[in-house]
């Protein structure tokens, strides 16, 4: 159970040992954005997968099946 005796401001306060005085805002933001692709799954879909690897494996299988079923068009 939550301790209701703490006020929200006290719970969100920065601790004195945190020192961001030399920090650079957004230093890795571009690299992070380029290297990540977050997709939110619907709850019913998420129940079928336990981790990112299982999602990726299922999507790779779907891609392979789709490529095999595509008939090249000739003109």
C-alpha positions as protocol buffer text, in pm:
chain_id: "A"
residue {
  index: 1
  type: UNK
  ca { x: 0 y: 0 z: 0 }
}
residue {
  index: 2
  type: UNK
  ca { x: 125 y: 351 z: -78 }
}
residue {
  index: 3
  type: UNK
  ca { x: 239 y: 571 z: 205 }
}
residue {
  index: 4
  type: UNK
  ca { x: -17 y: 851 z: 187 }
}
residue {
  index: 5
  type: UNK
  ca { x: 177 y: 1053 z: 442 }
}
residue {
  index: 6
  type: UNK
  ca { x: 423 y: 1166 z: 173 }
}
residue {
  index: 7
  type: UNK
  ca { x: 314 y: 1464 z: -28 }
}
residue {
  index: 8
  type: UNK
  ca { x: 353 y: 1441 z: -404 }
}
residue {
  index: 9
  type: UNK
  ca { x: 612 y: 1721 z: -406 }
}
residue {
  index: 10
  type: UNK
  ca { x: 828 y: 1533 z: -158 }
}
residue {
  index: 11
  type: UNK
  ca { x: 805 y: 1210 z: -357 }
}
residue {
  index: 12
  type: UNK
  ca { x: 908 y: 1386 z: -681 }
}
residue {
  index: 13
  type: UNK
  ca { x: 1191 y: 1592 z: -528 }
}
residue {
  index: 14
  type: UNK
  ca { x: 1543 y: 1547 z: -662 }
}
residue {
  index: 15
  type: UNK
  ca { x: 1786 y: 1399 z: -415 }
}
residue {
  index: 16
  type: UNK
  ca { x: 2089 y: 1615 z: -328 }
}
residue {
  index: 17
  type: UNK
  ca { x: 2335 y: 1356 z: -462 }
}
residue {
  index: 18
  type: UNK
  ca { x: 2205 y: 1395 z: -817 }
}
residue {
  index: 19
  type: UNK
  ca { x: 2433 y: 1635 z: -1003 }
}
residue {
  index: 20
  type: UNK
  ca { x: 2339 y: 1722 z: -1360 }
}
residue {
  index: 21
  type: UNK
  ca { x: 2542 y: 2044 z: -1372 }
}
residue {
  index: 22
  type: UNK
  ca { x: 2769 y: 1904 z: -1647 }
}
residue {
  index: 23
  type: UNK
  ca { x: 2490 y: 1729 z: -1836 }
}
residue {
  index: 24
  type: UNK
  ca { x: 2412 y: 1799 z: -2200 }
}
residue {
  index: 25
  type: UNK
  ca { x: 2043 y: 1798 z: -2288 }
}
residue {
  index: 26
  type: UNK
  ca { x: 1960 y: 1566 z: -2578 }
}
residue {
  index: 27
  type: UNK
  ca { x: 2319 y: 1447 z: -2622 }
}
residue {
  index: 28
  type: UNK
  ca { x: 2214 y: 1098 z: -2733 }
}
residue {
  index: 29
  type: UNK
  ca { x: 1862 y: 1175 z: -2853 }
}
residue {
  index: 30
  type: UNK
  ca { x: 1942 y: 1154 z: -3225 }
}
residue {
  index: 31
  type: UNK
  ca { x: 2134 y: 828 z: -3189 }
}
residue {
  index: 32
  type: UNK
  ca { x: 1858 y: 679 z: -2976 }
}
residue {
  index: 33
  type: UNK
  ca { x: 1587 y: 781 z: -3223 }
}
residue {
  index: 34
  type: UNK
  ca { x: 1782 y: 636 z: -3515 }
}
residue {
  index: 35
  type: UNK
  ca { x: 1840 y: 304 z: -3341 }
}
residue {
  index: 36
  type: UNK
  ca { x: 1502 y: 235 z: -3191 }
}
residue {
  index: 37
  type: UNK
  ca { x: 1160 y: 170 z: -3328 }
}
residue {
  index: 38
  type: UNK
  ca { x: 899 y: 138 z: -3058 }
}
residue {
  index: 39
  type: UNK
  ca { x: 565 y: -17 z: -3147 }
}
residue {
  index: 40
  type: UNK
  ca { x: 281 y: -45 z: -2897 }
}
residue {
  index: 41
  type: UNK
  ca { x: 90 y: -370 z: -2929 }
}
residue {
  index: 42
  type: UNK
  ca { x: -278 y: -405 z: -2852 }
}
residue {
  index: 43
  type: UNK
  ca { x: -329 y: -588 z: -2522 }
}
residue {
  index: 44
  type: UNK
  ca { x: -472 y: -900 z: -2688 }
}
residue {
  index: 45
  type: UNK
  ca { x: -178 y: -919 z: -2929 }
}
residue {
  index: 46
  type: UNK
  ca { x: 75 y: -858 z: -2649 }
}
residue {
  index: 47
  type: UNK
  ca { x: -64 y: -1158 z: -2459 }
}
residue {
  index: 48
  type: UNK
  ca { x: 45 y: -1385 z: -2744 }
}
residue {
  index: 49
  type: UNK
  ca { x: 409 y: -1273 z: -2727 }
}
residue {
  index: 50
  type: UNK
  ca { x: 643 y: -1300 z: -2432 }
}
residue {
  index: 51
  type: UNK
  ca { x: 926 y: -1078 z: -2554 }
}
residue {
  index: 52
  type: UNK
  ca { x: 1062 y: -877 z: -2847 }
}
residue {
  index: 53
  type: UNK
  ca { x: 1233 y: -1181 z: -2996 }
}
residue {
  index: 54
  type: UNK
  ca { x: 905 y: -1371 z: -3031 }
}
residue {
  index: 55
  type: UNK
  ca { x: 742 y: -1071 z: -3198 }
}
residue {
  index: 56
  type: UNK
  ca { x: 1033 y: -1036 z: -3440 }
}
residue {
  index: 57
  type: UNK
  ca { x: 1029 y: -1408 z: -3523 }
}
residue {
  index: 58
  type: UNK
  ca { x: 656 y: -1399 z: -3596 }
}
residue {
  index: 59
  type: UNK
  ca { x: 692 y: -1092 z: -3817 }
}
residue {
  index: 60
  type: UNK
  ca { x: 986 y: -1246 z: -4005 }
}
residue {
  index: 61
  type: UNK
  ca { x: 777 y: -1557 z: -4072 }
}
residue {
  index: 62
  type: UNK
  ca { x: 491 y: -1340 z: -4196 }
}
residue {
  index: 63
  type: UNK
  ca { x: 727 y: -1147 z: -4426 }
}
residue {
  index: 64
  type: UNK
  ca { x: 868 y: -1473 z: -4567 }
}
residue {
  index: 65
  type: UNK
  ca { x: 519 y: -1611 z: -4628 }
}
residue {
  index: 66
  type: UNK
  ca { x: 408 y: -1289 z: -4795 }
}
residue {
  index: 67
  type: UNK
  ca { x: 711 y: -1290 z: -5026 }
}
residue {
  index: 68
  type: UNK
  ca { x: 639 y: -1648 z: -5133 }
}
residue {
  index: 69
  type: UNK
  ca { x: 277 y: -1575 z: -5211 }
}
residue {
  index: 70
  type: UNK
  ca { x: 346 y: -1269 z: -5427 }
}
residue {
  index: 71
  type: UNK
  ca { x: 331 y: -1348 z: -5797 }
}
residue {
  index: 72
  type: UNK
  ca { x: 550 y: -1122 z: -6010 }
}
residue {
  index: 73
  type: UNK
  ca { x: 352 y: -933 z: -6272 }
}
residue {
  index: 74
  type: UNK
  ca { x: 469 y: -950 z: -6632 }
}
residue {
  index: 75
  type: UNK
  ca { x: 386 y: -687 z: -6886 }
}
